[in-house]
């Protein structure tokens, strides 16, 4: 079957004739992912195509193999995590981005075997894809023969051309049929709570109106998909239809079934997995919720925040385009036309919103590209990078920004540095293979769906870690006692975990602990990989915990264990709880306090201070802390006079002891001292800063015995001692509190709030008595004069009264004379 891309074959081959970078812009449905690798692999050339998802690599390999009269593993093959089908005859490889990235980081010379490397669906801007592109750009002089291809639906090539100036671009026009876009008549506010029901009603409406099948429905996550599948299967109108789910949580077999046409009308309900990079056959109508579930990294708290977000306009167009590949189609958008104007044009690249610790570690370990020299298309925010450095320091992988020996070891494992640290610690504790299995499990996340028969079977009340039930499931599968499909266990994912665990265990010494001791050691190992996830319960009977960074978080209500006083969370996410964004501690593991001191001793600090017991007695205590979390507190005895004074002063500064005699007069004295210091630097008067305030308060506290006495103590007498007698006398003389005005009964208060230029406020008529602009500080300081109208409202602020009378006053007089005719307004002053 001829595809639109075939008409551009010679143009594409010409673009790839010389080494370098070619950018191919072709809309969905043109055949770029299936045809371009075949164009470039003619003869004995080897081509590798990097796909953003495992399912895309597998399905494309199957399609291209079928088109060439073979099966995957022959001329065409694929490699993804947990699965591969290649042979010596394979010349076209479809590889998931993670597998290829690990390949080039561990074996850079492997690039020499390829004639061309294609980065498919580049517009998604996934972290690994940007990482691969930056690596190839930085290393192009070491592999001068390589042809790099960027394949994308839509993309602004200018940022790429700035990095690779001699790149070439080929554009292919869209072959899509027209798609009728339908919006809701009323705003829906993209409400995730009603998205499933609204999608189901839209499907029923399409079916009732006779719209040609098949239908593709986009919902944000697997939970919504399961609900929609159940609702549609139970609806009598959908009898005779296949209702299928399509998400990353499914087995490859289930995913393949959802992609392929079956001869029966179908509704495929998918996450954004189906948005690009794979073809769901037979689609003529799309229902789009406008939502996607996306993991963003929050560097301010160091957590991955799982958010249900609105899609971008680019994603919405990608989704609607799925309906126009065969015939003219329909896309039902579950939002109004007005709401569409609020959508962003496109999503942020992942490198600007995800954890970068793995990228930092691999760049340090590879010693080929310094992190600060990496050629990002869009550089990550500095705070994301700093958070990555912080995690590596907590793991012991770097000292400041230099790789340690431990960090070098972590970088050799094809895992996130957290999981690499877990396995290394497991090996030290004699449970290496078990730690490898746990690391593979953490990579895949939960294998047992909550509130299912599988959870009832494998979870036990005595469990001390959320992962124990999943490990029992893996043991059962390994010993041929697998649960039945439909019981709530992700069997395909579980088998993949076992395969990955087997790979990670190669070369590790066998375990040396029985099952009970092994589980204890695994819990201890978690501290090596997740030292920042330690938390302590605030109070008995609560599920709220204090985390290392001082924030609080709630224990996930779906956890299988009862949280002890001390826990470690393998994951920390942000979720909406009753409309409020809340940090949630997920997959908890109970800890013993002694383990924290043993494993994280270098991170602990001992601080000595004074504390008040419930009776008001002041005690000197030593506190052992893990950042914001207190591990233990030991009383060393009663506080002495110096300790008491320091404690009272600190409590006053923090606002815990209100000082009743800290009056406005005290603040005015400090402001006058500051004015004296600024205008007479030759006196070398020290600045009255926070430390000086602390010193004065400690001096006052030394004369008191209780907090009550300190609270009522006089401040000003001690404060005056901050100046020498000579300086006090001079300040009273040259920096007075009041300024006399001729013909005014009371002198004006001088406001020293701005010590560089203190201020007086007076009515214009009163200022007329001043022959020249007022000064203080032996004429070193001109006062700022605020001139008031008769209603006491300011009309002018000046530091040159003489200039005011000659320039501004005539107009002000004209304005105010009419409003206040009874007041004296001479023409000149």
C-alpha positions as a printed Julia matrix, in Angstrom:
829×3 Matrix{Float64}:
   0.0     0.0    0.0
   1.37    3.38  -1.02
   1.63    6.03   1.69
   2.06    9.81   1.26
   5.68    9.62   2.42
   6.54    7.34  -0.55
   6.24   10.32  -2.92
   9.09   11.99  -1.03
  11.43    8.97  -1.02
  14.14   10.49  -3.2
  14.02   13.81  -1.36
  14.45   12.0    1.96
  17.28    9.82   0.67
  19.02   12.91  -0.7
  18.72   14.59   2.71
  20.37   11.58   4.38
  23.03   11.12   1.69
  25.66   12.96   3.69
  26.37   12.54   7.42
  24.77   15.07   9.74
  21.27   15.94  10.89
  18.05   15.76   8.89
  14.72   17.0   10.24
  11.65   15.37   8.7
   8.36   17.12   9.46
   5.41   14.91   8.52
   1.91   14.78  10.05
   0.45   11.59  11.55
  -0.62    9.04   8.96
   2.04    9.88   6.36
   4.06    6.73   7.08
   7.23    8.38   8.36
   7.77    5.84  11.17
   7.37    2.77   8.94
   8.78    3.91   5.6
  11.81    6.08   6.4
  13.7     3.25   8.19
  13.11    1.06   5.12
  14.34    3.8    2.75
  17.6     4.12   4.67
  18.21    0.42   5.27
  18.56   -0.54   1.6
  21.57   -2.73   0.96
  23.4    -3.87   4.08
  22.91   -0.66   5.99
  21.73   -0.81   9.59
  19.16    1.66  10.85
  17.86    2.13  14.37
  14.66    4.0   15.16
  14.21    5.32  18.71
  10.61    5.23  19.89
   9.12    7.11  22.87
   7.26    4.03  24.2
   7.7     0.27  24.34
   4.36   -0.43  22.71
   5.29    1.82  19.77
   8.59   -0.03  19.2
   6.86   -3.42  19.25
   3.89   -2.45  17.07
   6.05   -0.67  14.47
   8.42   -3.63  14.27
   5.47   -5.96  13.74
   4.0    -3.71  11.05
   7.25   -3.18   9.12
   8.14   -6.88   9.4
   4.71   -7.77   8.0
   5.11   -5.28   5.13
   8.46   -6.88   4.22
   7.05  -10.41   4.39
   8.63  -11.47   7.68
   8.21  -11.47  11.42
  10.01   -9.53  14.16
  13.46  -10.96  14.74
  14.43  -11.24  11.08
  15.15   -8.25   8.87
  13.16   -6.12  11.3
  13.44   -6.41  15.07
  12.82   -4.56  18.29
  14.37   -4.09  21.72
  12.43   -2.79  24.69
  12.74   -3.21  28.42
  11.99   -6.86  29.33
  11.6    -7.94  25.69
  13.55   -8.14  22.44
  13.4    -9.87  19.09
  16.54   -9.36  17.04
  19.07  -11.55  15.24
  22.23  -11.27  13.17
  20.04  -10.62  10.12
  18.31   -7.62  11.72
  19.0    -4.37   9.88
  16.05   -2.29  11.06
  15.68   -1.98  14.82
  12.9    -0.26  16.69
  14.16    0.47  20.2
  12.59    2.19  23.2
  14.34    5.39  24.23
  15.46    4.07  27.64
  17.09    0.95  26.2
  18.98    2.96  23.57
  20.11    5.56  26.09
  21.6     2.91  28.37
  23.27    1.34  25.35
  25.12    4.46  24.23
  26.08    5.42  27.78
  27.57    2.0   28.52
  28.93    1.27  25.02
  29.56    4.5   23.09
  31.36    2.55  20.38
  28.11    0.72  19.52
  27.11    3.81  17.52
  29.64    2.83  14.86
  27.44   -0.06  13.64
  24.6     2.21  12.47
  24.21    3.98   9.17
  21.4     6.14  10.55
  19.77    6.87  13.91
  16.19    8.11  13.81
  14.53    9.88  16.74
  10.82    9.31  16.2
   7.99   11.51  17.57
  10.57   14.08  18.63
   7.87   16.69  19.24
   6.99   14.91  22.52
  10.29   16.26  23.92
  10.75   13.47  26.44
  13.75   13.73  28.74
  15.54   10.67  27.36
  14.99   11.81  23.77
  16.45   15.27  24.45
  19.27   13.54  26.33
  20.02   11.26  23.36
  19.96   14.18  20.93
  22.3    16.25  23.11
  24.67   13.29  23.48
  24.77   12.65  19.71
  25.32   16.35  19.05
  28.2    16.53  21.54
  29.79   13.32  20.22
  29.32   13.86  16.47
  33.03   14.46  15.89
  33.75   11.0   17.34
  31.25    9.37  14.96
  31.54   11.46  11.77
  29.8     8.85   9.59
  26.47    9.03  11.43
  23.25   10.27   9.91
  20.83   11.52  12.56
  17.17   11.92  11.73
  14.51   13.77  13.71
  11.02   12.56  12.76
   8.22   14.75  14.02
   4.6    15.63  13.36
   5.06   19.34  14.02
   8.1    21.04  15.37
   9.77   24.42  15.32
  13.19   23.5   13.87
  14.86   26.85  14.66
  16.12   25.97  18.2
  17.62   22.77  16.76
  19.24   24.59  13.84
  20.93   26.96  16.29
  22.65   23.95  17.86
  23.22   22.13  14.54
  23.5    24.92  11.91
  24.1    22.69   8.88
  21.0    20.52   9.49
  18.62   19.82   6.61
  14.8    19.91   6.67
  12.21   17.96   4.64
   8.5    18.75   4.97
   5.64   16.45   3.94
   2.1    17.76   3.54
  -0.79   16.37   5.57
  -2.77   13.53   3.95
  -5.47   13.58   6.65
  -9.14   13.72   5.82
 -11.26   16.47   7.26
 -12.27   15.99  10.88
 -15.43   17.62  12.16
 -14.7    19.17  15.57
 -17.6    19.23  18.01
 -17.48   21.1   21.3
 -19.83   21.04  24.26
 -22.43   23.78  24.33
 -21.64   24.66  27.95
 -18.31   25.01  29.78
 -17.17   21.84  31.58
 -14.16   23.41  33.35
 -12.26   20.26  32.33
 -13.66   18.67  35.5
 -11.77   15.4   36.05
 -14.47   14.15  38.42
 -17.07   14.0   35.64
 -14.77   13.23  32.71
 -15.58    9.49  32.67
 -19.36    9.99  32.7
 -19.18   12.67  30.02
 -17.0    10.46  27.82
 -19.37    7.52  28.17
 -22.34    9.72  27.22
 -20.44   11.03  24.18
 -19.74    7.46  23.01
 -23.38    6.5   23.44
 -24.39    9.61  21.49
 -22.05    8.73  18.6
 -23.35    5.16  18.48
 -26.99    6.27  18.64
 -26.49    8.79  15.8
 -24.98    6.06  13.61
 -21.44    7.44  13.46
 -19.18    4.88  11.81
 -16.99    2.86  14.17
 -14.33    2.44  15.48
 -14.14    5.01  18.31
 -11.08    6.13  20.26
 -11.64    7.72  23.68
  -8.95    9.65  25.56
  -9.16    9.65  29.38
  -6.43   10.75  31.82
  -5.62    7.49  33.64
  -6.17    3.79  34.12
  -8.7     4.3   36.92
 -10.99    6.34  34.65
 -10.44    3.88  31.79
 -11.52    0.88  33.9
 -14.67    2.7   34.98
 -15.55    3.7   31.41
 -14.93    0.15  30.11
 -17.2    -1.26  32.82
 -19.97    1.28  32.18
 -19.97    0.75  28.4
 -19.83   -3.05  28.61
 -22.85   -3.02  30.91
 -24.88   -0.66  28.71
 -27.45   -2.47  26.48
 -26.84   -0.05  23.61
 -23.26   -1.33  23.25
 -24.15   -5.0   22.91
 -22.07   -6.52  20.11
 -19.26   -3.97  20.53
 -15.75   -4.69  21.75
 -14.9    -2.3   24.59
 -11.13   -2.33  25.04
  -8.65   -0.53  27.29
  -5.27    0.71  26.1
  -2.7     1.93  28.64
   0.83    1.37  29.84
  -0.4    -0.8   32.73
  -1.48   -3.6   30.37
   0.45   -6.6   29.09
   1.83   -6.46  25.52
  -0.83   -8.97  24.44
  -3.64   -6.78  25.78
  -2.15   -3.71  24.13
  -1.81   -5.47  20.77
  -5.45   -6.59  20.91
  -6.59   -3.01  21.47
  -4.53   -1.71  18.54
  -5.67   -4.25  15.92
  -9.04   -4.24  14.16
 -11.18   -7.3   14.9
 -14.04   -7.12  12.42
 -16.47   -6.09  15.17
 -17.25   -2.46  16.05
 -14.89   -1.27  18.78
 -14.44    1.42  21.38
 -10.82    1.76  22.44
 -10.41    3.78  25.66
  -6.86    5.0   26.06
  -4.5     7.31  27.87
  -2.33    9.73  25.88
  -0.35    6.62  24.94
  -2.53    6.57  21.78
  -1.96   10.23  21.01
   1.07    9.58  18.83
   3.81    7.04  18.08
   1.4     4.15  17.4
  -1.56    3.54  15.11
  -4.86    2.3   16.48
  -6.48    0.75  13.42
  -9.9     1.62  12.07
 -10.59    4.82  14.04
 -13.22    7.15  12.57
 -14.33    9.05  15.69
 -12.47   10.42  18.69
 -13.83   11.46  22.08
 -11.34   13.69  23.89
 -11.67   14.49  27.61
  -8.98   17.17  27.23
  -7.12   15.71  30.2
  -3.9    13.79  30.76
  -2.2    12.48  33.85
   1.33   13.79  34.01
   4.16   13.48  36.48
   5.9    16.76  37.19
   8.83   17.24  39.52
   8.41   19.9   42.18
  11.96   21.04  43.05
  10.78   23.15  45.99
   9.78   19.97  47.84
  11.74   17.34  45.93
   8.67   15.3   45.03
   7.03   14.0   41.9
   3.59   15.57  41.72
   1.11   13.4   39.79
  -1.27   15.89  38.3
  -4.3    15.62  36.07
  -3.68   18.47  33.65
  -5.34   20.01  30.64
  -3.82   18.97  27.34
  -2.18   21.53  25.09
  -3.67   22.63  21.77
  -0.95   20.64  20.06
  -2.02   17.45  21.86
  -5.68   18.13  21.12
  -4.86   18.38  17.4
  -2.83   15.18  17.57
  -5.8    13.4   19.15
  -8.36   14.69  16.69
  -6.09   13.71  13.8
  -6.56   10.04  14.76
 -10.11   10.28  13.37
  -9.05   11.42   9.89
  -6.68    8.73   8.72
  -9.21    6.54   6.85
 -12.18    8.75   5.98
 -13.59   12.07   7.08
 -14.05   11.72  10.83
 -15.5    13.24  13.98
 -13.81   14.5   17.14
 -15.98   15.26  20.15
 -14.1    17.59  22.48
 -15.55   17.57  25.98
 -15.02   21.28  26.49
 -16.48   24.46  25.02
 -15.02   26.58  22.23
 -14.48   29.39  24.71
 -12.56   27.07  27.07
 -10.33   26.01  24.19
  -8.84   29.49  24.12
  -7.41   28.86  27.6
  -5.31   25.87  26.49
  -1.55   26.3   26.19
  -0.05   25.97  22.73
   2.22   23.08  23.69
   3.58   21.18  26.7
   6.84   21.99  28.46
   9.74   19.68  27.54
  10.27   17.0   30.19
  13.8    18.24  30.89
  12.17   21.37  32.36
   9.79   19.52  34.7
  11.33   16.19  35.8
  14.04   14.9   38.18
  17.53   15.3   36.7
  19.65   13.35  39.21
  20.1    10.36  36.85
  21.16   12.66  34.01
  23.67   14.42  36.28
  25.14   11.16  37.57
  25.54    9.62  34.1
  27.2    12.74  32.72
  29.63   12.8   35.64
  30.31    9.07  35.37
  30.75    9.15  31.58
  33.28   12.01  31.77
  32.41   12.88  28.16
  30.2    15.94  28.64
  30.35   18.16  31.7
  26.81   18.88  32.96
  27.28   22.62  32.52
  28.34   22.1   28.86
  25.48   19.79  27.84
  23.75   21.09  24.66
  20.1    21.25  25.75
  17.58   22.49  23.22
  15.72   24.07  26.15
  17.89   24.24  29.3
  16.34   22.97  32.55
  15.52   25.46  35.32
  18.44   25.98  37.75
  16.29   24.89  40.72
  15.65   21.48  39.1
  19.37   20.99  38.58
  20.14   22.02  42.15
  17.62   19.52  43.49
  19.34   16.81  41.44
  22.68   17.74  42.99
  21.09   17.66  46.45
  19.8    14.12  45.97
  23.18   12.91  44.7
  24.84   14.41  47.79
  22.33   12.65  50.05
  23.06    9.36  48.27
  26.8     9.89  48.77
  27.32   10.0   45.0
  29.0    13.41  44.96
  30.96   15.64  47.28
  29.99   19.17  46.34
  29.96   18.56  42.56
  32.68   15.92  42.29
  31.87   12.26  41.75
  32.78    9.97  44.64
  33.87    6.36  44.36
  30.4     5.34  45.53
  28.9     7.58  42.85
  31.07    5.95  40.21
  29.76    2.55  41.31
  26.16    3.8   41.18
  26.7     5.08  37.64
  27.71    1.64  36.42
  24.28    0.17  37.09
  21.58    0.72  34.41
  19.17    2.18  36.96
  18.12    5.4   38.59
  20.75    6.23  41.26
  18.21    5.56  44.04
  17.71    1.97  42.9
  21.39    1.44  42.22
  22.12    2.51  45.82
  19.47    0.08  47.09
  21.09   -2.89  45.28
  24.6    -1.97  46.41
  23.4    -1.76  50.01
  21.57   -5.07  49.61
  24.77   -6.73  48.45
  26.59   -5.41  51.52
  23.83   -6.81  53.77
  23.81  -10.23  52.11
  20.49   -9.83  50.27
  21.73   -8.71  46.84
  19.33  -10.78  44.67
  16.35   -9.84  46.84
  17.36   -6.15  46.63
  17.6    -6.49  42.84
  14.06   -7.89  42.78
  12.85   -5.04  44.96
  14.54   -2.49  42.68
  12.85   -4.04  39.62
   9.53   -3.93  41.47
   9.94   -0.25  42.4
  10.68    0.56  38.75
   7.39   -1.04  37.69
   5.34    0.21  40.67
   2.5    -1.77  42.26
   1.68   -5.17  40.79
  -1.44   -5.73  42.89
  -4.44   -3.49  42.31
  -5.96   -2.26  45.59
  -9.19   -3.78  46.92
  -8.99   -6.94  44.81
  -8.87  -10.69  45.6
  -5.14  -10.63  44.84
  -4.54   -8.04  47.53
  -6.55  -10.09  50.05
  -4.48  -13.16  49.23
  -0.97  -11.72  49.32
  -1.17   -8.86  51.85
  -0.85   -9.81  55.54
  -1.76   -7.79  58.6
   1.72   -8.19  60.06
   3.38   -6.61  56.98
   5.88   -3.87  57.78
   6.34   -2.68  54.19
   3.88   -2.02  51.41
   6.02   -3.99  48.94
   5.83   -7.27  50.89
   2.57   -8.34  49.22
   4.01   -7.69  45.73
   7.13   -9.71  46.58
   4.91  -12.63  47.68
   3.08  -12.42  44.36
   6.41  -12.62  42.52
   7.42  -15.67  44.61
   4.1   -17.35  43.8
   4.48  -16.74  40.05
   8.08  -17.97  40.14
   6.93  -21.23  41.79
   4.1   -21.79  39.32
   1.32  -20.63  41.64
   0.18  -17.6   39.65
  -3.24  -16.13  40.43
  -5.92  -16.27  37.75
  -6.41  -13.36  35.34
  -9.0   -10.94  36.63
  -8.07  -11.33  40.3
  -6.36   -7.94  40.39
  -2.73   -8.85  39.72
  -0.82   -7.32  36.81
   0.58  -10.65  35.68
   2.32   -9.38  32.54
   4.07   -6.66  34.5
   4.98   -9.16  37.24
   6.71  -11.45  34.75
   8.62   -8.47  33.38
   9.76   -7.61  36.91
  11.06  -11.15  37.35
  12.98  -10.88  34.08
  14.5    -7.54  35.06
  15.37   -8.85  38.53
  17.17  -11.78  36.93
  19.24   -9.41  34.79
  20.07   -7.16  37.72
  21.09  -10.15  39.86
  23.76  -11.37  37.47
  27.09  -11.36  39.21
  25.62  -10.7   42.66
  26.51  -13.11  45.49
  23.62  -15.32  46.63
  21.53  -14.22  49.61
  22.56  -15.32  53.11
  19.41  -14.61  55.16
  16.19  -16.49  55.87
  12.9   -15.01  54.66
  12.14  -13.08  57.85
  15.63  -11.61  58.19
  15.72  -10.91  54.44
  12.63   -8.72  54.69
  14.14   -6.77  57.61
  17.33   -6.17  55.66
  15.38   -5.05  52.58
  13.62   -2.44  54.67
  17.02   -1.26  55.91
  18.3    -1.11  52.33
  15.59    1.39  51.43
  17.39    3.98  53.55
  20.34    3.83  51.15
  18.22    4.71  48.11
  15.59    6.94  49.66
  17.32    8.8   52.52
  15.27   11.93  51.85
  11.97   10.09  52.3
  12.25    9.44  56.04
   9.3    10.78  58.04
   8.1    10.75  61.66
   4.49   10.67  62.77
   3.44   13.9   64.47
   1.08   12.4   67.05
  -0.44    9.08  67.96
  -3.65    8.37  66.13
  -2.79   10.59  63.17
  -1.61    9.73  59.66
   0.24   13.05  59.28
   4.03   12.87  59.25
   6.89   15.35  59.5
   9.38   15.0   56.65
  13.12   15.75  56.6
  12.64   19.06  54.84
  10.23   20.3   57.51
   7.09   19.8   55.42
   4.19   17.61  56.49
   2.55   14.87  54.45
  -0.25   12.37  54.86
   0.06    8.61  54.63
  -1.59    7.16  51.53
  -4.97    5.77  52.59
  -4.53    2.85  50.16
  -1.43    1.55  51.89
  -1.44   -2.06  53.05
   0.5    -1.44  56.27
  -0.19    0.41  59.48
   2.33    3.22  59.63
   4.65    3.14  62.64
   6.11    6.23  64.28
   8.99    6.14  61.79
   8.45    5.34  58.11
  10.18    5.68  54.77
   8.08    6.42  51.68
   9.3     4.95  48.42
   7.25    7.6   46.67
   6.01   11.02  47.65
   3.42   12.64  45.46
   1.11   15.58  45.41
  -2.58   14.85  44.98
  -5.88   16.65  45.32
  -7.51   15.67  48.62
 -10.95   17.21  49.08
  -9.98   19.99  46.71
  -6.68   20.77  48.47
  -3.23   19.93  47.1
  -1.69   17.59  49.65
   1.65   15.75  49.84
   1.03   12.01  50.09
   3.51    9.4   51.35
   3.08    6.32  49.15
   4.45    2.76  49.41
   5.6     3.16  53.04
   8.09    1.01  54.9
   8.18    0.99  58.7
  11.58    1.8   60.23
  13.37    1.32  63.52
  14.99    4.54  64.85
  18.28    2.71  65.34
  18.43    2.0   61.59
  18.38    5.73  60.86
  21.35    6.35  63.17
  23.21    3.41  61.63
  22.56    4.23  57.95
  22.31    8.02  57.98
  24.79    8.85  60.73
  26.7    11.3   58.53
  23.5    13.29  57.97
  22.64   13.59  61.68
  23.39   16.68  63.74
  23.65   17.18  67.51
  22.51   20.55  68.76
  22.58   21.82  72.32
  20.05   24.37  73.48
  17.73   25.56  76.22
  14.12   24.43  76.39
  11.23   25.11  78.69
   9.41   22.16  80.26
   5.64   22.25  80.96
   6.28   23.67  84.46
   8.28   26.63  83.11
  11.62   25.19  84.19
  14.48   25.89  81.78
  16.6    22.88  80.9
  19.75   22.48  78.89
  19.21   19.67  76.37
  21.02   17.94  73.53
  18.94   17.08  70.45
  19.85   14.52  67.78
  18.26   15.57  64.48
  17.85   14.39  60.91
  17.36   17.83  59.37
  13.91   18.93  60.63
  13.12   15.62  62.37
  14.09   15.07  65.99
  15.35   11.57  66.79
  16.1    11.91  70.49
  16.47   14.53  73.21
  18.7    14.24  76.3
  18.54   16.57  79.32
  21.97   17.77  80.45
  20.75   19.72  83.5
  19.28   23.07  84.46
  20.07   26.03  82.25
  22.7    28.46  83.6
  22.41   32.25  83.47
  24.02   32.49  80.04
  21.81   29.75  78.61
  18.71   31.39  80.07
  19.61   34.79  78.63
  20.21   33.32  75.16
  16.93   31.41  75.32
  14.86   34.43  76.39
  16.45   36.59  73.67
  15.83   33.98  70.94
  12.22   33.5   72.02
  11.65   37.27  71.96
  13.14   37.61  68.47
  10.93   34.75  67.24
   7.88   36.47  68.69
   7.2    33.84  71.35
   7.81   36.27  74.27
   6.09   39.62  73.67
   8.12   42.47  75.19
   5.65   44.91  76.74
   8.19   47.71  77.13
   9.35   47.59  73.51
   7.48   50.81  72.74
   7.54   53.24  69.78
  10.05   55.25  71.79
  12.47   52.3   71.56
  12.06   52.15  67.78
  12.61   55.91  67.5
  15.84   55.65  69.54
  17.16   52.93  67.23
  16.26   55.03  64.15
  18.08   58.05  65.56
  21.16   55.89  66.29
  21.08   54.72  62.69
  20.86   58.3   61.47
  23.85   59.25  63.66
  25.85   56.31  62.26
  25.08   57.23  58.64
  25.83   60.97  58.87
  28.83   60.73  61.22
  30.83   57.71  59.97
  33.92   59.04  61.76
  32.3    58.01  65.07
  32.44   54.34  63.94
  29.16   53.52  65.59
  28.28   49.86  64.95
  25.08   49.11  63.03
  22.16   48.03  65.2
  21.32   44.85  63.28
  19.65   41.59  64.32
  22.75   40.44  66.15
  22.95   43.73  68.05
  19.31   43.37  69.01
  20.04   39.88  70.29
  22.95   41.22  72.39
  20.81   43.93  74.0
  18.05   41.46  74.79
  20.56   39.06  76.35
  21.88   41.91  78.52
  18.32   42.58  79.7
  17.64   38.86  80.21
  20.7    38.51  82.45
  18.93   40.77  84.97
  15.79   38.6   85.07
  15.02   35.12  86.37
  11.72   34.21  84.73
   9.99   34.74  81.41
   7.45   36.97  83.16
  10.17   39.27  84.49
  11.82   39.39  81.08
   8.5    40.17  79.39
   7.99   43.24  81.62
  11.61   44.45  81.69
  12.52   48.01  80.68
  14.24   48.17  77.27
  15.29   51.78  76.76
  17.78   52.11  79.67
  19.84   49.16  78.4
  19.47   50.26  74.79
  20.94   53.67  75.61
  24.12   51.92  76.75
  24.73   50.92  73.12
  26.14   54.46  72.7
  28.92   56.03  74.73
  27.93   58.97  76.98
  29.59   61.38  74.56
  27.68   59.99  71.56
  24.4    60.0   73.51
  24.87   63.64  74.38
  25.74   64.53  70.81
  22.73   62.64  69.45
  20.38   64.49  71.79
  21.89   67.78  70.67
  22.2    67.4   66.88
  19.47   64.78  66.18
  16.57   66.11  68.23
  13.23   64.36  68.44
  11.42   67.61  67.58
  11.96   70.54  65.22
  10.77   74.05  66.22
   8.75   76.1   63.74
   8.4    79.88  64.17
   4.87   80.97  65.15
   3.92   77.34  65.92
   3.08   76.57  69.52
   4.35   72.95  69.52
   7.51   71.78  67.72
   7.11   69.12  65.0
   7.99   65.46  65.57
  10.84   64.32  63.37
  10.23   60.94  61.74
  13.54   59.08  61.57
  11.99   56.05  59.79
  14.21   56.84  56.79
  17.5    57.59  58.56
  19.18   58.89  55.38
  16.64   61.71  55.23
  14.32   62.11  58.23
  10.95   63.77  57.6
   8.71   66.46  59.06
   5.11   67.16  58.05
   3.45   70.58  58.31
   0.8    72.75  56.65
   1.88   75.03  53.83
   0.94   78.11  55.85
   3.22   76.97  58.72
   6.13   76.41  56.29
   5.88   80.0   55.14
   7.6    81.02  58.39
  10.75   79.06  57.45
  13.34   81.31  55.87
  15.4    78.41  54.49
  15.18   74.64  54.18
  15.48   72.93  57.6
  18.63   70.95  58.46
  19.79   68.8   61.37
  23.05   66.97  62.22
  25.15   70.15  62.05
  23.77   70.84  58.57
  24.9    67.43  57.28
  21.33   66.23  56.81
  18.52   68.04  54.98
  15.09   67.1   56.3
  12.47   65.87  53.89
   9.54   68.26  54.16
   6.02   66.99  53.56
   3.71   69.92  52.87
   0.05   69.51  53.77
  -3.15   71.15  52.57
  -5.54   72.55  55.19
  -7.26   69.14  55.28
  -3.93   67.59  56.41
  -3.46   65.72  53.14
  -0.01   65.91  51.48
   0.3    68.04  48.35
   4.08   68.12  47.94
   7.24   66.45  49.27
  10.47   68.41  48.89
  14.08   68.64  49.98
  14.44   72.15  48.59
  11.89   74.48  50.14
  13.31   77.56  48.43
  12.82   75.98  44.98
   9.3    74.88  45.95
   8.14   78.45  46.6
   9.4    79.63  43.23
   8.35   76.68  41.03
   5.57   74.48  42.4
   3.8    76.8   44.85
   2.1    79.11  42.28
   0.17   76.21  40.71
  -0.62   74.63  44.11
  -1.83   78.03  45.35
  -4.1    78.32  42.33
  -5.58   74.86  42.97
  -6.05   75.23  46.74
  -7.08   78.87  46.95
 -10.47   78.14  45.45
 -11.09   75.16  47.71
  -9.91   76.92  50.9
 -10.64   80.63  50.43
 -10.56   81.42  54.18
  -6.87   80.5   54.42
  -4.0    82.86  53.71
  -2.49   82.28  50.23
   0.08   85.0   49.48
   1.31   85.31  45.9
   4.95   85.04  46.93
   6.76   83.73  49.98
